[in-house]
């Protein structure tokens, strides 16, 4: 062990230092003995009466031939004492909380912990707040000390999607407003929803279309403004963030696609006076979607009217078409792959 080596080294240093001092003080006598001029004396064992250090004034060593008391050196034990393990009887509450955070389990089963977060913040301090931003958008801020990294469903005027709080229980996002009262709710599984509202100004200047899908169906919304072709100026899609031209429309993506069983929403917003030539749904044929129906929901908001909801069912081609993309019109008469169902309750 390292501690034992250090102890041996320290003791050896003291012995050598003391012996060196003795040789300096008796240099003449030792030299005469080596030359045979003085008979050797029997070694004298000096008993140490004190472990205190002896200080010799400068110049006194040559005048004195008395043996110098040596510092007592205790022999090292052959083995260090063995430690006896003892059980820890203290509270493990903090350790259990830290271990739960590392494992991703942020909720505990005790009655006391049900009222406080793992960091000691009261669960009742959860809060939802809203602010308005141009153009007719709602800025949402959610703080929930007892919902760390959990799914939360956000709803507003028929709009719905699922997001994920951060590891500190917060969520910040911006969503397009669909109603002038600006009411938004945030709901966790098995608990009453949090609610907030703020008036939204300038909503009559916009038209908005939303498509909401459960699961990862690779369904995308496309808008074509002012006679634009696919990929041209005036083509608005999720792949092109922000307005593609001044005073043009833009797409907003809501929801977390990385979640298990996600609920995703795409919202197309455009000035009400903007010319929109076509709205299309695009669906990629994949092994998961081929030969099946994709169910979605559309939400349309126009100035002077309440948002209109419709359920949609999209028939996908067989699996021999995997890799193809199906394009279907959303506005106007329904094509063979798009059927409008009665409004949802």
C-alpha positions as CSV (number, residue, x, y, z in Angstrom):
1,X,0.0,0.0,0.0
2,X,1.2,3.5,-0.7
3,X,0.7,4.7,2.9
4,X,3.0,1.9,4.2
5,X,5.8,2.8,1.8
6,X,5.7,6.4,2.8
7,X,6.0,5.5,6.5
8,X,9.1,3.3,5.9
9,X,10.8,6.0,3.8
10,X,10.2,8.6,6.5
11,X,11.7,6.4,9.3
12,X,14.8,5.5,7.2
13,X,15.4,9.2,6.6
14,X,15.5,10.0,10.3
15,X,17.9,7.1,11.1
16,X,20.3,8.1,8.4
17,X,20.2,11.7,9.4
18,X,21.0,10.9,13.0
19,X,23.8,8.6,12.0
20,X,25.3,11.3,9.9
21,X,25.3,13.7,12.8
22,X,27.0,11.2,15.0
23,X,29.8,10.6,12.4
24,X,30.4,14.4,12.1
25,X,30.7,14.8,15.8
26,X,33.2,11.8,16.2
27,X,35.2,12.2,13.0
28,X,38.6,12.4,14.7
29,X,38.0,9.4,16.9
30,X,36.7,7.3,14.1
31,X,39.6,8.2,11.9
32,X,42.1,7.2,14.5
33,X,40.4,3.9,15.0
34,X,40.6,3.2,11.3
35,X,44.4,4.0,11.2
36,X,45.0,1.7,14.2
37,X,46.2,4.5,16.5
38,X,43.4,4.1,19.0
39,X,41.9,0.8,20.1
40,X,38.4,0.4,19.2
41,X,35.9,0.7,22.0
42,X,33.0,-1.5,22.5
43,X,29.8,0.0,21.0
44,X,27.8,1.9,23.6
45,X,24.1,1.6,23.4
46,X,22.5,4.9,24.3
47,X,19.0,4.7,25.8
48,X,16.7,7.4,24.6
49,X,15.1,9.1,27.5
50,X,13.1,11.7,25.4
51,X,11.7,11.8,22.0
52,X,12.3,15.6,21.9
53,X,14.7,16.9,19.2
54,X,18.2,17.9,20.5
55,X,19.6,21.2,19.1
56,X,23.4,21.5,19.1
57,X,24.8,25.1,18.8
58,X,27.2,25.8,16.0
59,X,30.8,24.9,16.7
60,X,29.9,22.7,19.7
61,X,30.1,19.4,17.8
62,X,34.0,19.4,17.6
63,X,34.4,20.0,21.3
64,X,32.1,17.3,22.5
65,X,32.6,13.6,22.1
66,X,29.5,12.6,24.0
67,X,27.0,10.5,22.1
68,X,24.1,12.4,20.8
69,X,20.7,11.0,21.8
70,X,18.8,9.6,18.8
71,X,15.1,10.2,18.1
72,X,13.2,7.1,18.9
73,X,11.9,5.3,15.8
74,X,9.0,3.0,16.3
75,X,9.2,-0.3,14.3
76,X,6.6,-0.6,11.5
77,X,3.9,-3.2,12.0
78,X,4.1,-6.1,9.6
79,X,0.5,-5.5,8.5
80,X,-1.7,-2.5,8.7
81,X,-4.9,-3.0,10.7
82,X,-7.8,-4.2,8.7
83,X,-10.9,-2.0,8.4
84,X,-14.2,-3.5,9.5
85,X,-17.1,-2.5,7.2
86,X,-20.1,-1.1,9.0
87,X,-23.6,-0.6,7.6
88,X,-24.8,3.0,6.9
89,X,-27.9,3.8,9.0
90,X,-28.5,7.3,7.8
91,X,-31.4,8.4,5.5
92,X,-31.1,7.5,1.8
93,X,-33.7,10.0,0.7
94,X,-31.4,12.2,-1.3
95,X,-29.5,9.4,-2.8
96,X,-32.7,7.8,-4.0
97,X,-33.9,11.0,-5.6
98,X,-30.6,11.5,-7.4
99,X,-30.6,7.8,-8.6
100,X,-34.2,8.3,-9.9
101,X,-33.2,11.4,-11.9
102,X,-30.3,9.5,-13.5
103,X,-32.7,6.7,-14.4
104,X,-35.2,9.1,-15.9
105,X,-37.8,8.3,-13.2
106,X,-38.6,11.8,-11.9
107,X,-41.7,11.0,-9.9
108,X,-41.6,9.1,-6.6
109,X,-44.3,7.2,-4.8
110,X,-44.3,8.8,-1.4
111,X,-47.1,11.1,-0.4
112,X,-44.6,13.9,0.5
113,X,-42.8,13.7,-2.8
114,X,-46.1,13.8,-4.7
115,X,-46.4,17.5,-3.6
116,X,-42.8,18.5,-4.4
117,X,-40.4,18.0,-7.3
118,X,-37.2,16.1,-7.1
119,X,-35.5,19.5,-6.6
120,X,-37.8,20.5,-3.8
121,X,-40.1,22.9,-5.7
122,X,-43.9,22.7,-5.0
123,X,-45.8,21.0,-7.7
124,X,-48.7,23.5,-7.3
125,X,-46.4,26.2,-8.7
126,X,-47.0,25.0,-12.3
127,X,-47.9,27.9,-14.6
128,X,-48.9,28.6,-18.2
129,X,-48.5,32.0,-19.7
130,X,-49.1,33.6,-23.1
131,X,-47.9,36.6,-25.1
132,X,-48.9,37.8,-28.5
133,X,-46.5,38.2,-31.4
134,X,-46.9,39.4,-35.0
135,X,-48.3,38.1,-37.2
136,X,-51.2,37.0,-35.0
137,X,-49.1,34.4,-33.1
138,X,-49.2,33.1,-29.5
139,X,-46.0,32.8,-27.5
140,X,-46.5,30.0,-25.0
141,X,-44.4,29.5,-21.8
142,X,-45.0,26.5,-19.6
143,X,-43.3,25.9,-16.2
144,X,-44.1,22.6,-14.4
145,X,-41.6,21.6,-11.6
146,X,-43.1,18.1,-11.3
147,X,-43.4,17.2,-15.0
148,X,-39.8,16.8,-16.1
149,X,-39.4,15.4,-19.6
150,X,-43.0,14.5,-19.9
151,X,-45.6,14.5,-22.7
152,X,-48.0,17.4,-22.7
153,X,-51.0,18.0,-25.1
154,X,-51.5,21.6,-26.2
155,X,-54.9,22.6,-27.5
156,X,-56.2,25.9,-29.0
157,X,-59.5,26.5,-30.9
158,X,-59.5,23.0,-32.4
159,X,-55.7,22.9,-32.9
160,X,-54.0,20.0,-31.1
161,X,-50.5,18.6,-30.8
162,X,-48.2,16.8,-28.3
163,X,-44.9,18.3,-27.1
164,X,-42.3,17.3,-24.6
165,X,-41.2,19.3,-21.6
166,X,-37.5,19.8,-20.9
167,X,-35.5,18.1,-18.1
168,X,-36.3,21.1,-15.9
169,X,-40.0,21.0,-16.6
170,X,-40.3,23.9,-19.1
171,X,-41.7,24.4,-22.6
172,X,-41.5,27.4,-24.9
173,X,-43.0,27.5,-28.4
174,X,-44.9,29.8,-30.8
175,X,-48.2,28.7,-32.4
176,X,-50.5,30.4,-34.9
177,X,-53.7,31.8,-33.3
178,X,-57.0,30.5,-34.6
179,X,-59.4,32.4,-32.2
180,X,-59.4,36.1,-31.0
181,X,-59.7,35.1,-27.4
182,X,-56.4,33.3,-27.5
183,X,-57.2,30.6,-25.0
184,X,-54.7,27.7,-24.8
185,X,-54.7,24.6,-22.5
186,X,-51.8,22.3,-21.6
187,X,-52.8,18.9,-20.2
188,X,-50.7,16.1,-18.7
189,X,-52.1,12.6,-18.5
190,X,-54.4,12.1,-15.6
191,X,-54.4,15.7,-14.4
192,X,-56.6,18.7,-14.9
193,X,-55.3,21.0,-17.7
194,X,-53.6,24.3,-17.1
195,X,-55.3,27.2,-19.0
196,X,-54.4,30.7,-20.1
197,X,-55.7,33.3,-22.5
198,X,-54.8,36.6,-24.1
199,X,-56.6,38.6,-26.8
200,X,-55.1,38.3,-30.3
201,X,-55.2,41.4,-32.5
202,X,-55.0,41.4,-36.3
203,X,-56.4,37.9,-36.7
204,X,-58.9,39.0,-39.5
205,X,-55.9,39.7,-41.8
206,X,-55.0,36.0,-42.1
207,X,-56.3,32.8,-43.5
208,X,-54.9,29.6,-41.9
209,X,-55.1,25.9,-42.8
210,X,-53.9,23.2,-40.4
211,X,-53.4,19.5,-41.0
212,X,-53.1,17.3,-37.9
213,X,-51.9,13.7,-38.0
214,X,-51.4,11.0,-35.3
215,X,-48.3,8.9,-35.8
216,X,-45.4,9.3,-38.3
217,X,-47.2,9.1,-41.6
218,X,-44.9,11.4,-43.6
219,X,-47.9,13.6,-44.5
220,X,-46.9,17.1,-45.7
221,X,-48.9,20.2,-46.6
222,X,-47.9,22.3,-49.6
223,X,-49.3,25.7,-50.7
224,X,-48.7,27.4,-54.1
225,X,-49.1,31.2,-54.2
226,X,-49.3,33.5,-57.2
227,X,-49.0,30.7,-59.8
228,X,-45.8,29.2,-58.3
229,X,-44.6,25.8,-59.5
230,X,-43.1,23.1,-57.2
231,X,-39.9,24.4,-55.7
232,X,-40.4,27.9,-57.2
233,X,-40.9,31.2,-55.6
234,X,-44.3,31.2,-53.9
235,X,-44.2,27.4,-53.1
236,X,-44.6,27.2,-49.3
237,X,-43.8,23.9,-47.4
238,X,-42.2,22.7,-44.2
239,X,-38.9,22.4,-46.0
240,X,-38.9,26.2,-46.4
241,X,-39.0,28.1,-43.1
242,X,-40.5,31.6,-43.0
243,X,-42.2,33.6,-45.8
244,X,-40.7,32.7,-49.2
245,X,-41.5,36.2,-50.4
246,X,-42.5,39.6,-48.8
247,X,-46.1,39.5,-47.5
248,X,-46.3,35.8,-48.4
249,X,-47.5,32.8,-46.5
250,X,-45.4,30.6,-44.1
251,X,-45.6,27.2,-42.5
252,X,-45.4,26.4,-38.8
253,X,-44.5,22.9,-37.5
254,X,-46.0,21.8,-34.1
255,X,-45.4,18.7,-32.1
256,X,-42.4,16.4,-31.5
257,X,-41.8,13.7,-34.1
258,X,-39.3,11.9,-31.9
259,X,-42.0,10.9,-29.4
260,X,-43.6,7.5,-29.3
261,X,-47.1,7.8,-31.0
262,X,-46.6,11.5,-31.8
263,X,-49.4,14.0,-32.7
264,X,-48.1,16.4,-35.3
265,X,-49.6,19.5,-36.9
266,X,-48.6,21.7,-39.8
267,X,-50.2,25.1,-40.1
268,X,-50.1,27.2,-43.3
269,X,-50.7,31.0,-42.6
270,X,-51.2,33.5,-45.4
271,X,-52.5,37.1,-45.7
272,X,-56.2,37.0,-46.5
273,X,-55.6,39.1,-49.7
274,X,-52.9,36.8,-50.9
275,X,-53.6,34.7,-54.1
276,X,-53.4,31.0,-53.3
277,X,-53.7,28.8,-56.3
278,X,-53.6,25.3,-54.7
279,X,-53.3,23.5,-51.4
280,X,-52.0,19.9,-51.6
281,X,-51.3,17.0,-49.3
282,X,-48.2,15.0,-50.0
283,X,-47.8,11.5,-48.6
284,X,-44.8,9.2,-49.1
285,X,-45.5,5.6,-49.7
286,X,-43.5,3.6,-47.1
287,X,-43.6,0.0,-45.9
288,X,-45.6,1.3,-42.9
289,X,-48.2,3.2,-45.0
290,X,-48.5,1.2,-48.2
291,X,-52.0,-0.4,-48.8
292,X,-53.5,1.4,-45.8
293,X,-55.6,4.4,-45.0
294,X,-54.0,7.5,-43.4
295,X,-56.4,9.4,-41.1
296,X,-55.9,13.1,-40.6
297,X,-57.8,16.2,-39.6
298,X,-58.0,19.6,-41.3
299,X,-58.7,22.9,-39.5
300,X,-59.5,25.9,-41.6
301,X,-59.8,29.5,-40.4
302,X,-61.0,32.4,-42.6
303,X,-61.8,36.0,-41.5
304,X,-65.3,36.4,-40.0
305,X,-66.0,32.7,-39.4
306,X,-65.3,30.2,-36.7
307,X,-62.6,27.6,-37.5
308,X,-64.0,24.6,-39.5
309,X,-62.8,21.1,-38.7
310,X,-63.0,18.1,-41.1
311,X,-61.8,14.5,-40.8
312,X,-59.8,13.2,-43.7
313,X,-59.0,9.7,-44.9
314,X,-56.2,9.1,-47.5
315,X,-56.1,5.8,-49.4
316,X,-52.5,4.8,-50.0
317,X,-51.3,2.6,-53.0
318,X,-50.1,-0.9,-52.6
319,X,-46.6,-1.9,-51.4
320,X,-45.3,-2.2,-54.9
321,X,-45.4,1.6,-55.0
322,X,-43.0,2.0,-52.0
323,X,-40.8,5.1,-52.6
324,X,-43.4,6.9,-54.6
325,X,-45.2,10.1,-53.4
326,X,-48.9,10.6,-53.6
327,X,-50.2,14.2,-54.1
328,X,-53.8,15.0,-53.4
329,X,-55.7,18.4,-53.6
330,X,-56.9,19.7,-50.2
331,X,-59.1,22.6,-51.4
332,X,-62.0,22.2,-53.9
333,X,-63.6,18.9,-54.8
334,X,-62.2,15.7,-53.3
335,X,-60.2,13.5,-55.6
336,X,-60.3,9.7,-55.6
337,X,-57.8,9.5,-52.8
338,X,-59.3,12.1,-50.5
339,X,-62.7,11.7,-48.8
340,X,-64.3,14.4,-46.6
341,X,-66.1,13.0,-43.6
342,X,-68.6,14.7,-41.3
343,X,-67.1,17.3,-38.9
344,X,-65.7,15.9,-35.7
345,X,-67.7,16.3,-32.6
